[in-house]
Amino acid sequence: MATPQKRRPKIFTVRTSRYLSPHMIRVTFAGPELEGFPEGHEGANCKLVLPREGESREDFDAHFGPEGPADNIHPVRTYTVRAFRKDSLELDIDFVAHGDEGPATRWAQQAREGSFLGFFGPSQPKITEFYADWYLIAADLSALPVAEATLEALPKDARGVAVFEVPSRDDIRPVEAPESVEVHWLIQDNVHMPSTAQIDFIREMAWPAGAVQTCIAGESSVIRALRDHLRNERKVPRKNTYISGYWKIGLVEDEHQKIKRAETAAA
Ligand SMILES: Cc1cc2nc3c(=O)[nH]c(=O)nc-3n(C[C@H](O)[C@H](O)[C@H](O)COP(=O)(O)OP(=O)(O)OC[C@H]3O[C@@H](n4cnc5c(N)ncnc54)[C@H](O)[C@@H]3O)c2cc1C
């Protein structure tokens, strides 16, 4: 079967782009290409194919024949469907503004009305059934979109704890969550250094009784520590945990994905 990159992406056009906070950009795509986009896929991931600097839409489009691209000159990155509004055919994707070194963050920082990119997906949402006594949500900025989508999808009477790690106080934003979910914000200003803020918080917090379901994602070394804690110390069954490394300090996404695949194969 052809890999997603070998097929032809849809091309989505930017309607608006704005900073939600100093390190988070919301890009809203709109237009007839979003006709038929599935509802209820908030939190699902998608693959974004990024045009090269200065590339015209015609050249970008012409690059993808029916058999796929002639070569892999366009970087592909994984992002999350933050929101889709069927009535206005609008799709929101939130991008961490983490500097100039990544093509996706660079694209988002320059995105304006009329900017475009290629889109594959979406996949299935990460958590489709909520059956736990309480919920543990943990995320850095890259995983805030999946965490927010999960909080919004939880039953209104859900109980739980949400722990968000952000690089500055100004990145703290109101999030919609059930009343009985406590929301905690941790500040870690140097995102290029491995952080223990989330694992320290989760180790020390009072662990509620009953079955827990998790939605946890973020930097790979943080995720490794949290996964070990959940499996080995808290004995949380694998089926109740969505936990995933979304990026890794010092690695571009393709290298990080390669390591993740090797680890999954070895597990
Ligand atoms: C399922 C899934 C869903 C995701 N959803 C989102 C989402 O909705 N929004 C989002 O912003 N990200 C999301 N990510 C993470 C995103 O794919 C990576 O951060 C990706 O590396 C960004 O690509 P880039 O081109 O900006 O940087 P790359 O070219 O991949 O990397 C360049 C450099 O930037 C560093 N870097 C990458 N990401 C970050 C970061 N977040 N903070 C600091 N440094 C970083 C890398 O370590 C590397 O040194 C998701 C990842 C997965 C697996």
The ligand as an SDF file (V2000), in Angstrom:
LIG
                    3D

 53 58  0  0  0  0  0  0  0  0999 V2000
    0.4280   12.7010   16.6330 C   0  0  0  0  0  0  0  0  0  0  0  0
    1.1510   14.0430   16.7130 C   0  0  0  0  0  0  0  0  0  0  0  0
    0.4160   15.2160   16.7720 C   0  0  0  0  0  0  0  0  0  0  0  0
    1.0790   16.4630   16.8630 C   0  0  0  0  0  0  0  0  0  0  0  0
    0.3200   17.6060   16.9290 N   0  0  0  0  0  0  0  0  0  0  0  0
    0.9500   18.8140   17.0130 C   0  0  0  0  0  0  0  0  0  0  0  0
    0.1680   20.0320   17.0450 C   0  0  0  0  0  0  0  0  0  0  0  0
   -1.0550   20.0370   16.9130 O   0  0  0  0  0  0  0  0  0  0  0  0
    0.8470   21.1990   17.1820 N   0  0  0  0  0  0  0  0  0  0  0  0
    2.2310   21.2480   17.2680 C   0  0  0  0  0  0  0  0  0  0  0  0
    2.7940   22.3480   17.3730 O   0  0  0  0  0  0  0  0  0  0  0  0
    2.9770   20.1150   17.2220 N   0  0  0  0  0  0  0  0  0  0  0  0
    2.3640   18.9160   17.0820 C   0  0  0  0  0  0  0  0  0  0  0  0
    3.1060   17.7730   17.0080 N   0  0  0  0  0  0  0  0  0  0  0  0
    4.5640   17.8930   17.1060 C   0  0  0  0  0  0  0  0  0  0  0  0
    5.2020   18.2570   15.7740 C   0  0  0  0  0  0  0  0  0  0  0  0
    4.9520   17.2460   14.8170 O   0  0  0  0  0  0  0  0  0  0  0  0
    6.7180   18.4050   15.9870 C   0  0  0  0  0  0  0  0  0  0  0  0
    6.9810   19.3990   16.9360 O   0  0  0  0  0  0  0  0  0  0  0  0
    7.4680   18.6530   14.7010 C   0  0  0  0  0  0  0  0  0  0  0  0
    8.8260   18.3480   14.9480 O   0  0  0  0  0  0  0  0  0  0  0  0
    7.3790   20.1140   14.2390 C   0  0  0  0  0  0  0  0  0  0  0  0
    8.0170   20.2260   12.9940 O   0  0  0  0  0  0  0  0  0  0  0  0
    8.9990   21.4330   12.6340 P   0  0  0  0  0  0  0  0  0  0  0  0
    9.1670   21.3940   11.1690 O   0  0  0  0  0  0  0  0  0  0  0  0
    8.5170   22.6950   13.2730 O   0  0  0  0  0  0  0  0  0  0  0  0
   10.3800   21.0510   13.3590 O   0  0  0  0  0  0  0  0  0  0  0  0
   11.4270   19.8590   12.9330 P   0  0  0  0  0  0  0  0  0  0  0  0
   12.0470   20.1560   11.6130 O   0  0  0  0  0  0  0  0  0  0  0  0
   10.7570   18.5330   13.0790 O   0  0  0  0  0  0  0  0  0  0  0  0
   12.5080   20.0330   14.0830 O   0  0  0  0  0  0  0  0  0  0  0  0
   13.4540   21.1090   14.0720 C   0  0  0  0  0  0  0  0  0  0  0  0
   13.9860   21.3270   15.4870 C   0  0  0  0  0  0  0  0  0  0  0  0
   12.9230   21.8400   16.3010 O   0  0  0  0  0  0  0  0  0  0  0  0
   12.8170   21.0850   17.4990 C   0  0  0  0  0  0  0  0  0  0  0  0
   11.3700   21.0270   17.8610 N   0  0  0  0  0  0  0  0  0  0  0  0
   10.3880   20.3560   17.2370 C   0  0  0  0  0  0  0  0  0  0  0  0
    9.2140   20.5450   17.8640 N   0  0  0  0  0  0  0  0  0  0  0  0
    9.4630   21.3580   18.9150 C   0  0  0  0  0  0  0  0  0  0  0  0
    8.6440   21.9160   19.9470 C   0  0  0  0  0  0  0  0  0  0  0  0
    7.3190   21.6710   20.0380 N   0  0  0  0  0  0  0  0  0  0  0  0
    9.2400   22.7340   20.8720 N   0  0  0  0  0  0  0  0  0  0  0  0
   10.5770   22.9910   20.8110 C   0  0  0  0  0  0  0  0  0  0  0  0
   11.4140   22.4900   19.8490 N   0  0  0  0  0  0  0  0  0  0  0  0
   10.8550   21.6830   18.9200 C   0  0  0  0  0  0  0  0  0  0  0  0
   13.3730   19.6960   17.1400 C   0  0  0  0  0  0  0  0  0  0  0  0
   13.8650   19.0320   18.2930 O   0  0  0  0  0  0  0  0  0  0  0  0
   14.4810   20.0380   16.1660 C   0  0  0  0  0  0  0  0  0  0  0  0
   15.6690   20.3480   16.8590 O   0  0  0  0  0  0  0  0  0  0  0  0
    2.4900   16.5160   16.8890 C   0  0  0  0  0  0  0  0  0  0  0  0
    3.2330   15.3250   16.7890 C   0  0  0  0  0  0  0  0  0  0  0  0
    2.5730   14.1040   16.7090 C   0  0  0  0  0  0  0  0  0  0  0  0
    3.3900   12.8270   16.6030 C   0  0  0  0  0  0  0  0  0  0  0  0
  1  2  1  0
  2  3  1  0
  2 52  2  0
  3  4  2  0
  4  5  1  0
  4 50  1  0
  5  6  2  0
  6  7  1  0
  6 13  1  0
  7  8  2  0
  7  9  1  0
  9 10  1  0
 10 11  2  0
 10 12  1  0
 12 13  2  0
 13 14  1  0
 14 15  1  0
 14 50  1  0
 15 16  1  0
 16 17  1  0
 16 18  1  0
 18 19  1  0
 18 20  1  0
 20 21  1  0
 20 22  1  0
 22 23  1  0
 23 24  1  0
 24 25  2  0
 24 26  1  0
 24 27  1  0
 27 28  1  0
 28 29  2  0
 28 30  1  0
 28 31  1  0
 31 32  1  0
 32 33  1  0
 33 34  1  0
 33 48  1  0
 34 35  1  0
 35 36  1  0
 35 46  1  0
 36 37  1  0
 36 45  1  0
 37 38  2  0
 38 39  1  0
 39 40  1  0
 39 45  2  0
 40 41  1  0
 40 42  2  0
 42 43  1  0
 43 44  2  0
 44 45  1  0
 46 47  1  0
 46 48  1  0
 48 49  1  0
 50 51  2  0
 51 52  1  0
 52 53  1  0
M  END
$$$$
